[in-house]
Amino acid sequence: MDHPSDIQRYLEDSSGYRGQAEQVWLPSNVEEVRKIVRDASARHIPLTVSGAGTGLTGARVPHGGWVISLERLSAIQVTSGRARCGAGAILKDLQHSAVRTKQFLGPNPTESSASIGGIVGTNAGGARSFHYGSVRQHVLALEVTLMNGQTIYVKRGEPVDFPFQPIHAPATTKNSAGYYLHPNLEWVDLFCGSEGTLGIVTAAELQLFPDPPAILSGVVFFPSGDVAFNAVPAWRRIPELRLLEFIDDHALRLLRSRYPEIPARASAALLIEQNLDSEQDDEIEAWTTRLHQQGALEQESWFGFSAADRERFRQFRHTLPVMVVDMARRNGFPKFGTDFAVPLDRNLDLHRYYTQCCENLFPGQYTIFGHVGDANNHVNLFPATPQQAGQVEQLMSDFARYVVSLGGTVAAEHGIGKNKIDLLKLMYSAEEIEAMRQVKRQLDPEWLLGRGTIFDE
């Protein structure tokens, strides 16, 4: 076990949130992880688990103490129906390993350079969570080192063996806000989404699915955002549709600089993928009818069956977050983006609220895109002055309050981290947050692990 020569890269994440630490550790095996934990506990030193740094909430950023990076625990073993991964393994490496065995991980988190420990810690979602659900639903087992220095191996189906108070769950398809304290709670479900505050996940076993016989993928363009949104509730019911993503007019304008082939008439788009029995499936003809019925730009939309087509469309969608971050940095302010979700029947209400507020306050300085199939579109705002930055912060709070009023969540797939603690208090009562804190005390009585994440220090 040793220390990196440059510790600065462990002191921030992709949101630009920065912290400081006395020491960074790079263990090579679980025995070294246990030693670091025991030393930290004996000396009462706060310990922060560092993922790959792709997070947007500051969870991996230390507020002093030690950092433990698991990047060297990166082994991947793929067998039929499952993959065992070290916490430091990178998502795209798992995806490539699965492809070679004609399998895939159901959820498809946007940032493929995220670590496996990171996507488990945040209960990440992504484009295919619309059909397959978030990462938690695909965790079969976890290897976890607790703050008492003990390493445990917990499997799906094993219940938590200490008393806890269940809390309400939002009526959304995704949620990564706080601890998953449901009745009949299992260990796997508790650790997944706990953001490195209850134990250090050193390995995970994840469920894999066999490749379907055929996959239809496409980018369907529409003349307006309203027309595109009208298609969403109808298309959600399509059998084996596994991806349903939205891109608004402002986002298409950004993308046109790299994709000039985007139709000139397009003011919104829906990205789709559907599992099929073959490339001659009756669903092919059904899509012609669907496009016509929903007012899509039929002749100008893009479709394909090949892996190359899917990758091209994936790159098209995933280019957006990169461009958004670049634009924010050019403006000299942090990226302001939402990760809110609402019940499916309030999807359009939230979209209209986002659009009205952004047009009134920041016309031309925002984008809306994301996981519309889960009612989890992301709004990104680009303030150009300090005054605007202050207005955006207030607007983000207004968005959160509105989302909670609709029965939604303030963290659908990114977690709470350190920079959304106040939003957690909008969503849960003081009694419910205290129930979470009691669980934290049960597993980390000295409050050393992930200090400042999810809860006030």
Helices and strands as residue ranges (DSSP letters): G 8-10, E 23-25, H 30-43, E 47-50, E 66-69, E 76-79, E 82-86, H 91-100, E 103-104, H 116-121, H 129-132, G 135-138, E 139-145, E 151-155, H 187-191, E 200-207, E 209-210, E 214-222, H 225-235, E 241-247, H 249-255, E 268-276, H 283-293, G 298-300, E 302-304, H 307-331, E 336-337, G 344-346, H 347-361, E 366-371, G 372-374, E 376-381, H 386-405, H 421-427, H 430-443
